């Protein structure tokens, strides 16, 4: 099976300071977190002085396809229950272009 993202929902996890979303590998649910700092670095429209939950969620939406690609790459490197995507993951993704 391959990792898919049939449910577009996402939420801000204040404790982790990250956006949480879910992937599925067949019947298995895989949790992902994107650190807020990774979104701030990856989305030039985020103004650091006025960062809010809604801006992070909007940034996630704008980068959704790239985030899914990065999540698939992380998942292919070893299957776990959850993954935290960091700014380093986004830099690696850009260097492939």
N, C-alpha and C positions, 0 to 999 in steps of 0.2 A: 504494500500500500504506500501511497504517497501522502505527504502532509497537505491538508487543505484547510480552508478557512471559510466554511459555509455560513457562519454566523458573524455578521459584521459588527456586533456590539463590542464596545470597549469601555473601560472605566478608569478613573484616576484612583490610584491606590496611594492615599496620603502617607501611610506608614512607610512605604517603599519609595515614595516620591517618583512614581513610575505609572505608565499607562499599562493596564492589564488587558490582555486579549487571549482568546482561546483558539487553538488549532486542533484538528482531528486527523488521526492516522487510523483509518477504519473506524472501529468502535472505541478507540482509545482517545481520551481527551488530554491535550498537552497545553499547559499554561505557559504564557509568555508575558514578560514585563519589558517595557522599553523605558530605560531611565530618562527622566525629564531632561537631564543635561544633554543626553544624546539628541533629543528632539530640538533643544535650543541651539545646539551646534549645527544640526542638519537643516534647520529651517530659518533662513535669514530674516523672515518676517516676525519672528518672536523677539519682542523688545524686552530685554532682561529687566528693565525697571517696572514693567507692568505685567509680569507673568501671572497667569491665573489658570485654574483648572480648565476653563473653557478654551483658553488659547492652546494649552497642551493637547486637548482633544482635537481641536481644529488642525493643529500641526500634524498629529497622528493621521488624521483623515487625508491631509494633503500628501503625506508620504506613504500612505497605506500599501501601495504595490511594492515599493522598495522595502518596506518593513517586512512584508510577507516573504519577499525573496531572501532577505537577511535571516529571517526566522527559519526558512527551509534549509539554508546553508548551515546554520547552527545545529539544527535537528539532524542533518545528515552526518555530522561529525560525531554523533553518539547520542543515543536515545535516553532521555531523562524525563522526569515528571514535570519539570519546569525549567525555563531558561530566562536569563536576564540579558537583554541586549543593551550594550553600552556604546558610548561614543566610538570606541575602538572598532566595533563591528561596522559602524557606518563609514569610518575612514577606510577600512579594508574594502568595503563595497565600492567606494568611489575610486580607489586606486585600480580597480579592475577595468574601469571605463577608458 
